[in-house]
Amino acid sequence: MIINSLIIVLEAVRIYLYMRYFHICIGKYKISRKIIITVFTALWIFESFILSLSHIGQGAALMEIFFLMVEWLVLLAVSFGYKGRIIWRLLLAVFLPVVYWVGNWSIVFILFSTVTSSSQYFIAVIIMVLLFGIFEVVLEKEGRSRQEREREALEREISIYENQFAVIKQSQQNIRSLKHDMKHHIKMLSDMIGKGESDAALDYLVSMGAFMENSEEYVVSGNEKIDSILNYMILKAKNLGIEIEWKIQIPEYLEISAFDINVILSNLLENALNALTDITEPILYILVKYDRGILCINTKNKYLKKDLATGSFQDYGIGLKNIRRIAEKYNGSLTTAIQNGIFYASVLLFLEAAE
């Protein structure tokens, strides 16, 4: 009697894990969450009632097949209470009971060949529920890590655009200031030219140009997405005391989303800056070039060999994995190499420039 009660408790845990898998893998509800909880609770009560009436032994296999059929029907119905792609919801509804019951039968066969007592059935159930629970914890942790990465990428993107907004605002203020005093500048230049002071006039024009420049606007290719990211990262590098050289040859518009180019450039440059923090005379080289449908992004920086055995290089790996995933989306590639203490990274993307 006690063992049967424990089995019923484990069944409650298993049904709860079903609900957790639906939440982790799908997440959004079409109907009230209370209704879905009620359906899962009703499933547990029904199976518990059958278990309480059954004598667990030779007939356990038939009972489990019955439970499998019932769970298919219930989970298929429940799947329509969630949002998302219907094929994914239906596959999850079919897959979960199959994995559990096939796993349970496999454990029974390996340990006992066949169930002859409640205690044997209890052992098989507790092993499978534990395995089901462990996998749920791993899946949930992975989901949280993905959400954290997406949140960090969004926060970085917000910082990039805030920085670019400040750059544009400062440039506009400089232009307004120059425009306000333009009549005085024109008179000064006219007087200098009238007096034959051409060198002084040229110096004055250079001063006007310097006044209009924004010290934090390093890249002005016309492509706002890429300019914003590069200006943000270049400013960050300079604040860290890292020398940086760049060459940007791109059109004003490219067929790539702001999110994708942010993932690529931010990860490449963030990795490089992290690698250069302990380097004497740190320097980073950046090349971004578009030619006949191909966008090429190259970086080059020094690295310390000790990074290979520490978390620093592991961070490189996570960032490069994200870059590779985006590159493959554009039928492109990511290649890396280490030569003579220099880390090279090259990304190729196949894009189309606007007409």
Contacts in CASP RR format, 6 or more apart in sequence:
PFRMAT RR
TARGET T0000
AUTHOR 0000-0000-0000
METHOD contacts of the structure
MODEL  1
MIINSLIIVLEAVRIYLYMRYFHICIGKYKISRKIIITVFTALWIFESFI
LSLSHIGQGAALMEIFFLMVEWLVLLAVSFGYKGRIIWRLLLAVFLPVVY
WVGNWSIVFILFSTVTSSSQYFIAVIIMVLLFGIFEVVLEKEGRSRQERE
REALEREISIYENQFAVIKQSQQNIRSLKHDMKHHIKMLSDMIGKGESDA
ALDYLVSMGAFMENSEEYVVSGNEKIDSILNYMILKAKNLGIEIEWKIQI
PEYLEISAFDINVILSNLLENALNALTDITEPILYILVKYDRGILCINTK
NKYLKKDLATGSFQDYGIGLKNIRRIAEKYNGSLTTAIQNGIFYASVLLF
LEAAE
3 118 0 8 1.000
3 119 0 8 1.000
3 122 0 8 1.000
4 51 0 8 1.000
4 52 0 8 1.000
4 56 0 8 1.000
4 118 0 8 1.000
6 122 0 8 1.000
7 51 0 8 1.000
7 56 0 8 1.000
7 118 0 8 1.000
7 121 0 8 1.000
7 122 0 8 1.000
7 125 0 8 1.000
8 48 0 8 1.000
8 51 0 8 1.000
8 52 0 8 1.000
10 122 0 8 1.000
10 125 0 8 1.000
10 126 0 8 1.000
10 129 0 8 1.000
11 44 0 8 1.000
11 47 0 8 1.000
11 48 0 8 1.000
11 51 0 8 1.000
11 125 0 8 1.000
12 44 0 8 1.000
12 48 0 8 1.000
13 129 0 8 1.000
14 100 0 8 1.000
14 125 0 8 1.000
14 128 0 8 1.000
14 129 0 8 1.000
14 132 0 8 1.000
15 40 0 8 1.000
15 41 0 8 1.000
15 43 0 8 1.000
15 44 0 8 1.000
15 47 0 8 1.000
16 40 0 8 1.000
17 129 0 8 1.000
17 132 0 8 1.000
17 133 0 8 1.000
17 136 0 8 1.000
18 40 0 8 1.000
18 71 0 8 1.000
18 75 0 8 1.000
18 96 0 8 1.000
19 36 0 8 1.000
19 37 0 8 1.000
19 40 0 8 1.000
20 136 0 8 1.000
20 140 0 8 1.000
21 92 0 8 1.000
21 96 0 8 1.000
21 136 0 8 1.000
21 139 0 8 1.000
22 36 0 8 1.000
22 78 0 8 1.000
22 79 0 8 1.000
22 82 0 8 1.000
22 92 0 8 1.000
24 136 0 8 1.000
24 139 0 8 1.000
24 140 0 8 1.000
24 143 0 8 1.000
25 88 0 8 1.000
25 92 0 8 1.000
25 139 0 8 1.000
26 79 0 8 1.000
26 82 0 8 1.000
26 83 0 8 1.000
26 84 0 8 1.000
26 88 0 8 1.000
26 89 0 8 1.000
26 92 0 8 1.000
27 82 0 8 1.000
27 83 0 8 1.000
28 82 0 8 1.000
28 83 0 8 1.000
28 84 0 8 1.000
29 36 0 8 1.000
29 81 0 8 1.000
29 82 0 8 1.000
29 83 0 8 1.000
30 80 0 8 1.000
30 81 0 8 1.000
30 82 0 8 1.000
30 83 0 8 1.000
31 81 0 8 1.000
35 81 0 8 1.000
36 78 0 8 1.000
36 81 0 8 1.000
36 82 0 8 1.000
39 74 0 8 1.000
39 77 0 8 1.000
39 78 0 8 1.000
40 78 0 8 1.000
43 70 0 8 1.000
43 71 0 8 1.000
43 74 0 8 1.000
46 70 0 8 1.000
47 67 0 8 1.000
47 70 0 8 1.000
50 63 0 8 1.000
50 66 0 8 1.000
50 67 0 8 1.000
51 63 0 8 1.000
54 63 0 8 1.000
56 63 0 8 1.000
56 115 0 8 1.000
56 117 0 8 1.000
56 118 0 8 1.000
56 121 0 8 1.000
57 115 0 8 1.000
57 116 0 8 1.000
57 117 0 8 1.000
57 118 0 8 1.000
57 121 0 8 1.000
58 114 0 8 1.000
58 115 0 8 1.000
58 116 0 8 1.000
59 115 0 8 1.000
60 115 0 8 1.000
60 121 0 8 1.000
61 105 0 8 1.000
61 114 0 8 1.000
61 115 0 8 1.000
64 101 0 8 1.000
64 104 0 8 1.000
64 105 0 8 1.000
65 101 0 8 1.000
67 97 0 8 1.000
67 101 0 8 1.000
68 97 0 8 1.000
68 98 0 8 1.000
68 101 0 8 1.000
71 96 0 8 1.000
71 97 0 8 1.000
72 93 0 8 1.000
72 94 0 8 1.000
72 97 0 8 1.000
75 92 0 8 1.000
75 93 0 8 1.000
75 94 0 8 1.000
75 96 0 8 1.000
75 97 0 8 1.000
76 90 0 8 1.000
76 93 0 8 1.000
76 94 0 8 1.000
78 93 0 8 1.000
79 86 0 8 1.000
79 89 0 8 1.000
79 90 0 8 1.000
79 92 0 8 1.000
79 93 0 8 1.000
80 89 0 8 1.000
82 89 0 8 1.000
99 132 0 8 1.000
100 128 0 8 1.000
100 132 0 8 1.000
103 128 0 8 1.000
104 124 0 8 1.000
104 125 0 8 1.000
104 128 0 8 1.000
107 124 0 8 1.000
107 127 0 8 1.000
107 128 0 8 1.000
108 114 0 8 1.000
108 115 0 8 1.000
108 120 0 8 1.000
108 121 0 8 1.000
108 124 0 8 1.000
111 120 0 8 1.000
111 123 0 8 1.000
111 124 0 8 1.000
112 120 0 8 1.000
112 124 0 8 1.000
115 121 0 8 1.000
115 124 0 8 1.000
149 322 0 8 1.000
153 259 0 8 1.000
153 262 0 8 1.000
153 263 0 8 1.000
153 266 0 8 1.000
156 262 0 8 1.000
156 266 0 8 1.000
157 258 0 8 1.000
157 259 0 8 1.000
157 262 0 8 1.000
159 232 0 8 1.000
160 228 0 8 1.000
160 229 0 8 1.000
160 232 0 8 1.000
160 262 0 8 1.000
160 266 0 8 1.000
161 228 0 8 1.000
163 216 0 8 1.000
163 228 0 8 1.000
163 231 0 8 1.000
163 232 0 8 1.000
163 235 0 8 1.000
164 224 0 8 1.000
164 227 0 8 1.000
164 228 0 8 1.000
164 231 0 8 1.000
164 232 0 8 1.000
166 216 0 8 1.000
167 214 0 8 1.000
167 216 0 8 1.000
167 217 0 8 1.000
167 231 0 8 1.000
170 214 0 8 1.000
170 216 0 8 1.000
170 217 0 8 1.000
171 212 0 8 1.000
171 214 0 8 1.000
171 217 0 8 1.000
174 211 0 8 1.000
174 212 0 8 1.000
174 213 0 8 1.000
174 214 0 8 1.000
175 212 0 8 1.000
177 211 0 8 1.000
178 185 0 8 1.000
178 208 0 8 1.000
178 211 0 8 1.000
178 212 0 8 1.000
185 204 0 8 1.000
185 208 0 8 1.000
188 204 0 8 1.000
189 201 0 8 1.000
189 204 0 8 1.000
189 205 0 8 1.000
192 198 0 8 1.000
192 200 0 8 1.000
192 201 0 8 1.000
192 204 0 8 1.000
193 201 0 8 1.000
216 231 0 8 1.000
216 235 0 8 1.000
217 231 0 8 1.000
218 230 0 8 1.000
218 231 0 8 1.000
218 234 0 8 1.000
218 235 0 8 1.000
218 246 0 8 1.000
219 226 0 8 1.000
219 227 0 8 1.000
219 230 0 8 1.000
219 231 0 8 1.000
219 234 0 8 1.000
219 246 0 8 1.000
219 248 0 8 1.000
220 227 0 8 1.000
221 227 0 8 1.000
221 248 0 8 1.000
221 249 0 8 1.000
221 250 0 8 1.000
221 252 0 8 1.000
222 252 0 8 1.000
223 250 0 8 1.000
223 251 0 8 1.000
223 252 0 8 1.000
223 253 0 8 1.000
223 254 0 8 1.000
225 254 0 8 1.000
225 256 0 8 1.000
225 258 0 8 1.000
225 261 0 8 1.000
225 262 0 8 1.000
226 248 0 8 1.000
226 250 0 8 1.000
226 254 0 8 1.000
226 261 0 8 1.000
226 265 0 8 1.000
226 288 0 8 1.000
229 261 0 8 1.000
229 262 0 8 1.000
229 265 0 8 1.000
229 266 0 8 1.000
230 246 0 8 1.000
230 248 0 8 1.000
230 265 0 8 1.000
230 286 0 8 1.000
230 288 0 8 1.000
233 265 0 8 1.000
233 266 0 8 1.000
233 269 0 8 1.000
233 270 0 8 1.000
233 273 0 8 1.000
234 244 0 8 1.000
234 246 0 8 1.000
236 273 0 8 1.000
237 243 0 8 1.000
237 244 0 8 1.000
237 269 0 8 1.000
237 273 0 8 1.000
237 284 0 8 1.000
238 244 0 8 1.000
240 273 0 8 1.000
240 276 0 8 1.000
240 277 0 8 1.000
240 282 0 8 1.000
241 282 0 8 1.000
242 273 0 8 1.000
242 276 0 8 1.000
242 282 0 8 1.000
242 283 0 8 1.000
242 284 0 8 1.000
243 281 0 8 1.000
243 282 0 8 1.000
243 283 0 8 1.000
243 284 0 8 1.000
244 283 0 8 1.000
244 284 0 8 1.000
244 285 0 8 1.000
244 286 0 8 1.000
245 283 0 8 1.000
245 284 0 8 1.000
245 285 0 8 1.000
245 286 0 8 1.000
246 285 0 8 1.000
246 286 0 8 1.000
246 287 0 8 1.000
246 288 0 8 1.000
247 286 0 8 1.000
247 287 0 8 1.000
247 288 0 8 1.000
247 289 0 8 1.000
248 286 0 8 1.000
248 288 0 8 1.000
248 289 0 8 1.000
249 288 0 8 1.000
249 289 0 8 1.000
249 290 0 8 1.000
249 291 0 8 1.000
250 288 0 8 1.000
250 289 0 8 1.000
250 290 0 8 1.000
250 295 0 8 1.000
251 290 0 8 1.000
251 353 0 8 1.000
251 354 0 8 1.000
252 354 0 8 1.000
253 353 0 8 1.000
253 354 0 8 1.000
254 261 0 8 1.000
254 290 0 8 1.000
254 295 0 8 1.000
254 351 0 8 1.000
254 352 0 8 1.000
254 353 0 8 1.000
254 354 0 8 1.000
255 351 0 8 1.000
255 352 0 8 1.000
255 353 0 8 1.000
255 354 0 8 1.000
256 295 0 8 1.000
256 330 0 8 1.000
256 349 0 8 1.000
256 351 0 8 1.000
260 326 0 8 1.000
260 329 0 8 1.000
260 330 0 8 1.000
263 322 0 8 1.000
263 323 0 8 1.000
263 326 0 8 1.000
264 297 0 8 1.000
264 323 0 8 1.000
264 326 0 8 1.000
264 327 0 8 1.000
264 347 0 8 1.000
264 349 0 8 1.000
265 297 0 8 1.000
267 319 0 8 1.000
267 320 0 8 1.000
267 322 0 8 1.000
267 323 0 8 1.000
268 297 0 8 1.000
268 299 0 8 1.000
268 323 0 8 1.000
268 345 0 8 1.000
268 347 0 8 1.000
269 284 0 8 1.000
269 286 0 8 1.000
269 299 0 8 1.000
270 319 0 8 1.000
271 315 0 8 1.000
271 316 0 8 1.000
271 319 0 8 1.000
271 320 0 8 1.000
271 345 0 8 1.000
272 284 0 8 1.000
272 299 0 8 1.000
272 301 0 8 1.000
272 343 0 8 1.000
272 345 0 8 1.000
273 284 0 8 1.000
274 312 0 8 1.000
274 315 0 8 1.000
274 316 0 8 1.000
275 301 0 8 1.000
275 302 0 8 1.000
275 303 0 8 1.000
275 304 0 8 1.000
275 307 0 8 1.000
275 312 0 8 1.000
275 316 0 8 1.000
275 343 0 8 1.000
276 282 0 8 1.000
276 283 0 8 1.000
276 284 0 8 1.000
276 301 0 8 1.000
276 302 0 8 1.000
278 304 0 8 1.000
279 302 0 8 1.000
279 303 0 8 1.000
279 304 0 8 1.000
282 301 0 8 1.000
282 302 0 8 1.000
283 301 0 8 1.000
283 302 0 8 1.000
284 299 0 8 1.000
284 300 0 8 1.000
284 301 0 8 1.000
285 298 0 8 1.000
285 299 0 8 1.000
285 300 0 8 1.000
285 301 0 8 1.000
286 297 0 8 1.000
286 298 0 8 1.000
286 299 0 8 1.000
287 296 0 8 1.000
287 297 0 8 1.000
287 298 0 8 1.000
287 299 0 8 1.000
288 295 0 8 1.000
288 296 0 8 1.000
288 297 0 8 1.000
288 298 0 8 1.000
289 295 0 8 1.000
289 296 0 8 1.000
290 296 0 8 1.000
290 351 0 8 1.000
290 353 0 8 1.000
293 350 0 8 1.000
293 351 0 8 1.000
293 352 0 8 1.000
293 353 0 8 1.000
294 348 0 8 1.000
294 349 0 8 1.000
294 350 0 8 1.000
294 351 0 8 1.000
295 347 0 8 1.000
295 348 0 8 1.000
295 349 0 8 1.000
295 350 0 8 1.000
295 351 0 8 1.000
296 346 0 8 1.000
296 347 0 8 1.000
296 348 0 8 1.000
297 346 0 8 1.000
297 347 0 8 1.000
297 349 0 8 1.000
298 344 0 8 1.000
298 345 0 8 1.000
298 346 0 8 1.000
298 347 0 8 1.000
299 344 0 8 1.000
299 345 0 8 1.000
300 342 0 8 1.000
300 343 0 8 1.000
300 344 0 8 1.000
300 345 0 8 1.000
301 342 0 8 1.000
301 343 0 8 1.000
302 341 0 8 1.000
302 342 0 8 1.000
302 343 0 8 1.000
303 338 0 8 1.000
303 341 0 8 1.000
303 342 0 8 1.000
303 343 0 8 1.000
304 312 0 8 1.000
305 341 0 8 1.000
307 313 0 8 1.000
307 316 0 8 1.000
320 334 0 8 1.000
320 336 0 8 1.000
320 345 0 8 1.000
323 334 0 8 1.000
323 347 0 8 1.000
324 333 0 8 1.000
324 334 0 8 1.000
327 333 0 8 1.000
327 334 0 8 1.000
327 347 0 8 1.000
327 348 0 8 1.000
327 349 0 8 1.000
330 349 0 8 1.000
330 350 0 8 1.000
330 351 0 8 1.000
331 350 0 8 1.000
332 347 0 8 1.000
332 348 0 8 1.000
332 349 0 8 1.000
332 350 0 8 1.000
333 347 0 8 1.000
333 348 0 8 1.000
334 345 0 8 1.000
334 346 0 8 1.000
334 347 0 8 1.000
335 345 0 8 1.000
335 346 0 8 1.000
336 343 0 8 1.000
336 344 0 8 1.000
336 345 0 8 1.000
336 346 0 8 1.000
337 343 0 8 1.000
337 344 0 8 1.000
338 344 0 8 1.000
END
